[in-house]
Amino acid sequence: MEREAQFKRGSKRARHLMVIGGIAVLLWSGMEDNDARLVTMLGALLAAPIFMLLVNSRYYPTRLQSPSLAKRAALAGALIGMLASLATPLLMLFKNLRHAHVFPDYPAGMMLATLERMPVWAVAGGFAGFGFGILLKLRRDWRRAR
């Protein structure tokens, strides 16, 4: 019963984040801009709700929910980093196809370079998630001690 309530809460948050991300993508895709920083932030913004939907799905293995909070957060960060590395070139391709210029806003080499950074982004996301998990554990322990 608790798992179903958690699923509904998590999927509702993920849907709201996806709507916000979709609005941001539509606003961004109309601009004439070829800066990689904004599209990378949008890719990371879309990676978080996709990860939340994956975790809250029925097919997510329950054995991955048993490790400590810091390990789960590290895994979450690594997966979000990998998803961001996949979402960013897809957003670049979307904008290239939407604008259809002779010279695309984001050349194929730039999209490939983003995909090549997937291992680095996964490691960075894992470290960030691990640090966030440690902070959450310390906060929980501090609240119990009070």
Buried (B, 14 or more C-beta within 10 A) or exposed (E): EEEEEEBEEBBEBBEEBBEEBEEBBEEBBEEEEBEBEBBBBBBBBBBBBBBBBBBBEEEEEEEEEEEEBBBBBBBBBBBBBBBBBBBBBBBBBBBBEEBEEEEBBBEEEBBEEBEEBBEEBBEBBBBBBBBBBBEBBEEEEEEEEE
